[in-house]
Amino acid sequence: MGIQLSKGQRIDLTKTNPGLTRAVIGLGWDTNKYTGGHDFDLDACAFLVDAQNKCVNDHDFIFYNNLEHPSGGVVHTGDNRTGEGDGDDEQLVVDFTKIPSYVDRIGITVTIHDSEIRQQNFGQVSNAFVRLVDEATNQELLRFDLGEDFSIENAVVICELYRHNNEWKFNAIGSGFSGGLASLCQNYGLQV
């Protein structure tokens, strides 16, 4: 098991792991006992943003309807609509060698699909985590467990990968939003 991070902690990725070029970002969660009549459909997304923390265009938003960035730098492996089973529920593969030079950070987020209609929020989600695995060695380098700090939020910025002096770093954020995916898109400069 890799390094366990706390909220707000930052760590070098490519400097301390010199051979790291491709990483798997695994996200997982469980739902609490819930009798609302609907499954929880949580969705992982990636926002590739510039120095102003904004997406340059719609292609910089990677999610279940846009699985791959044109550069090949970020690929979503597919939508898991129930979160059933152990391990990662959804994954994003990041190839640091292909990330365009204008991208300063990659925001990794999770939203609850149709949360307002289904009256669901992250207060009903437990054991949420993100982990980063070196794809070449299948070794988990780090893990960040979100904890149970949420109540009404239906979207969370879990972490960011960011570039500093041509090296990539990881920032454990764990910041909740209300307003779902639309709120996150607006935050990152996209029109909804």
C-alpha positions as a printed NumPy array, in Angstrom:
array([[  0.   ,   0.   ,   0.   ],
       [  1.196,   3.494,  -0.838],
       [  1.334,   6.678,   1.187],
       [ -1.899,   7.545,   3.033],
       [ -2.724,  11.239,   2.585],
       [ -4.874,  13.582,   4.653],
       [ -7.038,  16.411,   3.352],
       [ -4.871,  19.298,   2.163],
       [ -1.703,  17.225,   1.875],
       [  0.436,  17.528,  -1.26 ],
       [  2.974,  15.069,  -2.596],
       [  5.429,  14.856,  -5.501],
       [  4.51 ,  12.254,  -8.093],
       [  6.975,  12.295, -10.972],
       [  9.982,  13.639,  -9.021],
       [  9.854,  10.942,  -6.329],
       [  8.83 ,   8.262,  -8.861],
       [ 11.148,   9.031, -11.822],
       [  9.789,   6.292, -14.112],
       [  6.147,   7.29 , -13.613],
       [  4.624,   8.233, -16.966],
       [  1.173,   6.59 , -16.768],
       [ -0.988,   6.496, -13.655],
       [ -4.359,   4.962, -12.924],
       [ -6.577,   7.136, -10.762],
       [ -8.961,   4.721,  -9.038],
       [-12.056,   6.054,  -7.291],
       [-14.345,   4.033,  -5.085],
       [-17.271,   4.414,  -2.692],
       [-20.062,   2.642,  -0.866],
       [-23.557,   3.876,  -0.116],
       [-25.071,   3.857,   3.334],
       [-28.271,   1.982,   4.019],
       [-30.702,   3.865,   1.832],
       [-34.322,   3.218,   0.985],
       [-34.991,   5.979,  -1.527],
       [-35.936,   3.597,  -4.32 ],
       [-33.011,   4.516,  -6.607],
       [-29.489,   3.191,  -7.051],
       [-26.655,   5.638,  -6.481],
       [-24.882,   6.436,  -9.745],
       [-21.674,   8.27 ,  -8.914],
       [-19.603,   9.598, -11.781],
       [-15.886,  10.351, -11.878],
       [-14.803,  13.292, -14.047],
       [-11.571,  15.066, -14.908],
       [-11.254,  18.766, -15.725],
       [ -8.028,  19.702, -17.536],
       [ -7.521,  23.388, -16.735],
       [ -5.095,  26.187, -17.538],
       [ -3.301,  28.537, -15.123],
       [ -6.586,  30.429, -14.548],
       [ -8.212,  27.149, -13.367],
       [-10.496,  27.098, -16.429],
       [-11.06 ,  24.556, -19.185],
       [ -9.976,  25.975, -22.553],
       [-12.749,  24.069, -24.372],
       [-15.337,  21.312, -23.872],
       [-12.792,  18.609, -24.817],
       [-10.953,  19.39 , -21.56 ],
       [-13.853,  17.854, -19.603],
       [-13.537,  14.051, -19.396],
       [-16.616,  12.14 , -18.198],
       [-18.968,   9.291, -19.164],
       [-20.013,  11.032, -22.433],
       [-16.484,  12.145, -23.39 ],
       [-14.195,   9.288, -22.356],
       [-10.908,  10.481, -23.874],
       [ -9.087,  13.791, -24.177],
       [ -7.98 ,  14.451, -27.814],
       [ -4.34 ,  14.331, -26.658],
       [ -4.806,  10.86 , -25.159],
       [ -3.494,  12.327, -21.898],
       [ -6.594,  11.399, -19.858],
       [ -8.868,   8.429, -20.547],
       [-11.984,   7.479, -18.555],
       [-12.344,   3.684, -18.528],
       [-16.165,   3.726, -18.363],
       [-19.227,   4.42 , -16.26 ],
       [-20.125,   2.171, -13.32 ],
       [-23.79 ,   2.891, -12.618],
       [-24.177,   1.075,  -9.282],
       [-20.83 ,   1.126,  -7.454],
       [-21.279,  -2.542,  -6.583],
       [-18.286,  -4.673,  -5.659],
       [-14.921,  -4.098,  -4.047],
       [-12.031,  -1.997,  -5.298],
       [-12.196,   0.888,  -7.753],
       [-15.656,   1.793,  -8.991],
       [-14.368,   4.033, -11.784],
       [-10.913,   4.764, -13.161],
       [ -9.132,   7.454, -15.121],
       [ -5.809,   6.73 , -16.814],
       [ -3.41 ,   9.683, -17.004],
       [ -0.446,   9.713, -19.375],
       [  1.751,  12.566, -18.134],
       [  3.782,  12.542, -21.376],
       [  0.687,  13.434, -23.426],
       [ -0.858,  16.199, -21.288],
       [ -0.891,  19.391, -23.42 ],
       [  1.453,  22.156, -22.271],
       [ -1.43 ,  24.603, -21.586],
       [ -2.826,  22.257, -18.899],
       [ -1.713,  23.434, -15.474],
       [ -3.893,  21.085, -13.376],
       [ -6.282,  18.191, -13.635],
       [ -9.212,  18.362, -11.218],
       [-10.557,  14.907, -10.335],
       [-14.184,  15.05 ,  -9.213],
       [-17.119,  12.8  ,  -8.375],
       [-20.77 ,  13.745,  -8.775],
       [-24.037,  11.967,  -8.016],
       [-26.086,  11.557, -11.205],
       [-29.647,  12.976, -10.913],
       [-28.99 ,  13.761,  -7.239],
       [-31.677,  16.435,  -6.966],
       [-34.38 ,  14.248,  -8.524],
       [-33.342,  11.234,  -6.438],
       [-32.723,  13.335,  -3.291],
       [-29.222,  11.912,  -2.849],
       [-26.093,  13.517,  -1.435],
       [-22.611,  12.655,  -0.192],
       [-23.914,  12.41 ,   3.372],
       [-25.329,   9.065,   2.181],
       [-21.977,   7.903,   0.754],
       [-19.279,   6.207,   2.819],
       [-15.79 ,   4.789,   2.323],
       [-15.071,   7.131,  -0.61 ],
       [-11.445,   7.112,  -1.72 ],
       [ -9.051,   7.967,  -4.501],
       [ -5.842,   6.084,  -5.123],
       [ -3.049,   6.544,  -7.621],
       [ -1.401,   3.453,  -9.114],
       [  1.7  ,   3.304, -11.319],
       [  0.282,   1.556, -14.385],
       [  3.638,  -0.018, -15.312],
       [  4.208,  -1.726, -11.94 ],
       [  0.587,  -1.906, -10.689],
       [  1.929,  -0.459,  -7.413],
       [ -0.36 ,   1.833,  -5.407],
       [  1.668,   4.985,  -4.757],
       [ -0.838,   6.933,  -2.684],
       [ -4.351,   6.886,  -1.285],
       [ -6.697,   9.559,   0.069],
       [ -9.802,   8.512,   2.015],
       [-12.424,  11.232,   1.97 ],
       [-13.99 ,  10.555,   5.354],
       [-17.58 ,  11.306,   6.3  ],
       [-17.477,  15.125,   6.352],
       [-20.305,  15.722,   3.887],
       [-24.035,  16.272,   4.287],
       [-25.96 ,  18.038,   1.508],
       [-23.187,  18.167,  -1.131],
       [-23.775,  16.282,  -4.394],
       [-20.401,  16.94 ,  -6.038],
       [-16.865,  16.702,  -4.664],
       [-13.489,  17.837,  -5.961],
       [-11.51 ,  14.896,  -4.626],
       [ -8.003,  15.83 ,  -5.711],
       [ -5.892,  17.659,  -8.238],
       [ -2.863,  16.653, -10.212],
       [ -0.844,  19.775, -10.909],
       [  2.316,  20.722, -12.746],
       [  5.105,  22.53 , -10.896],
       [  8.545,  23.079, -12.477],
       [  7.771,  20.414, -15.102],
       [  7.027,  17.826, -12.399],
       [  3.559,  16.517, -11.488],
       [  2.236,  16.649,  -7.933],
       [ -0.907,  15.419,  -6.153],
       [ -3.108,  17.579,  -3.9  ],
       [ -5.718,  15.88 ,  -1.653],
       [ -8.627,  18.367,  -1.698],
       [-11.928,  16.8  ,  -0.584],
       [-14.044,  19.924,  -1.172],
       [-17.816,  19.553,  -1.558],
       [-20.198,  21.476,  -3.834],
       [-23.956,  21.749,  -4.007],
       [-25.46 ,  22.092,  -7.466],
       [-24.02 ,  18.873,  -8.885],
       [-22.2  ,  18.583, -12.174],
       [-23.501,  21.937, -13.44 ],
       [-21.898,  23.7  , -10.474],
       [-18.549,  21.991, -11.108],
       [-18.654,  22.814, -14.814],
       [-19.276,  26.493, -14.042],
       [-16.455,  26.425, -11.487],
       [-14.084,  25.229, -14.225],
       [-15.314,  27.764, -16.805],
       [-17.64 ,  25.605, -18.895],
       [-21.08 ,  26.698, -20.061],
       [-23.899,  24.357, -19.041]])
